[in-house]
Amino acid sequence: MAIENNIKNTAKLPTETPSVKSSTNIRSLKTYLTDVQTAIQEQKESVAKIALAERERREANKEKEPARREFSSQQRKILMVAGSIFGIFVLLGGAFGAIRFFNIEIKTS
């Protein structure tokens, strides 16, 4: 149903691209819309064929995506502890660096 609605909406698109009037030489931006319009006009492709080809291209790209790695609960805990320890060292290092950089003297009793 959604594809049919998209096809109906796409079929109502204007056939002419607006021209840019400027003193400089600016090339027009080629978009998906102009590609579809060109394919319909010059190659006599139907909007339905273009929509199906686009869907197949997207499905093919989904298959190429690498699978995400899933961590077990134990691995997550280990990563959280390691990350926390690393974060503490970064904060301590930043505090030590600030003390040394600004020559702050810590008074002890």
C-alpha positions as CSV (number, residue, x, y, z in Angstrom):
1,M,0.0,0.0,0.0
2,A,2.8,2.4,1.0
3,I,4.6,1.9,-2.3
4,E,1.4,2.5,-4.3
5,N,0.9,5.8,-2.4
6,N,4.5,6.8,-3.1
7,I,4.0,5.9,-6.8
8,K,0.9,8.0,-7.0
9,N,2.6,10.9,-5.3
10,T,5.7,10.6,-7.4
11,A,3.6,10.5,-10.6
12,K,2.3,14.0,-9.8
13,L,5.8,15.5,-9.7
14,P,6.6,18.3,-12.2
15,T,8.4,17.3,-15.3
16,E,10.5,20.4,-15.7
17,T,13.4,21.3,-13.4
18,P,13.6,25.0,-12.4
19,S,16.3,27.0,-14.1
20,V,18.8,29.0,-12.1
21,K,19.3,32.5,-13.4
22,S,22.6,33.9,-12.3
23,S,25.6,35.7,-13.8
24,T,27.9,32.9,-12.7
25,N,28.2,29.5,-14.2
26,I,26.4,27.2,-11.7
27,R,25.7,23.6,-12.7
28,S,22.3,22.4,-11.6
29,L,22.2,19.9,-8.8
30,K,21.4,16.4,-9.9
31,T,19.0,14.8,-7.5
32,Y,17.1,11.5,-7.2
33,L,14.0,13.4,-8.5
34,T,15.8,14.4,-11.7
35,D,17.1,10.9,-12.1
36,V,13.6,9.5,-11.9
37,Q,12.2,12.1,-14.3
38,T,15.0,11.4,-16.8
39,A,14.4,7.6,-16.6
40,I,10.7,8.0,-17.1
41,Q,11.0,10.4,-20.0
42,E,14.0,9.1,-21.9
43,Q,14.2,5.4,-21.0
44,K,10.4,4.9,-20.8
45,E,10.7,3.3,-17.3
46,S,7.6,3.2,-15.1
47,V,7.6,4.6,-11.6
48,A,6.6,1.2,-10.3
49,K,9.8,-0.4,-11.9
50,I,12.0,2.3,-10.4
51,A,10.4,1.9,-6.9
52,L,10.9,-1.9,-7.1
53,A,14.5,-1.5,-8.2
54,E,15.1,0.9,-5.3
55,R,13.6,-1.5,-2.8
56,E,15.8,-4.4,-4.1
57,R,18.9,-2.1,-3.9
58,R,18.1,-1.3,-0.3
59,E,17.5,-4.9,0.6
60,A,20.8,-5.9,-1.0
61,N,22.6,-3.2,1.1
62,K,21.0,-4.5,4.3
63,E,22.5,-8.0,3.7
64,K,26.0,-6.5,3.3
65,E,25.9,-4.7,6.7
66,P,28.1,-6.5,9.3
67,A,26.3,-8.1,12.2
68,R,26.6,-6.3,15.5
69,R,28.5,-8.1,18.2
70,E,26.4,-9.0,21.3
71,F,28.1,-9.1,24.7
72,S,27.0,-11.4,27.5
73,S,26.1,-10.0,30.8
74,Q,29.5,-11.0,32.3
75,Q,31.3,-9.3,29.4
76,R,29.3,-6.2,30.0
77,K,30.2,-6.1,33.7
78,I,33.9,-6.5,32.9
79,L,33.7,-3.7,30.3
80,M,31.9,-1.5,32.8
81,V,34.4,-2.1,35.5
82,A,37.4,-1.6,33.1
83,G,35.8,1.6,31.7
84,S,35.1,2.9,35.2
85,I,38.7,2.3,36.3
86,F,40.0,3.9,33.1
87,G,37.7,6.9,33.7
88,I,39.0,7.3,37.2
89,F,42.6,7.3,36.0
90,V,41.7,9.9,33.4
91,L,40.1,12.2,36.0
92,L,43.0,11.8,38.4
93,G,45.5,12.5,35.6
94,G,43.5,15.6,34.6
95,A,43.5,16.8,38.2
96,F,47.2,16.2,38.6
97,G,47.9,17.9,35.3
98,A,45.8,20.9,36.3
99,I,47.7,21.2,39.6
100,R,51.1,21.0,37.9
101,F,50.0,23.4,35.1
102,F,48.6,26.1,37.4
103,N,51.2,25.6,40.1
104,I,48.5,25.0,42.7
105,E,50.0,24.3,46.1
106,I,48.1,21.9,48.3
107,K,48.5,22.9,52.0
108,T,48.8,20.0,54.4
109,S,48.4,20.4,58.1
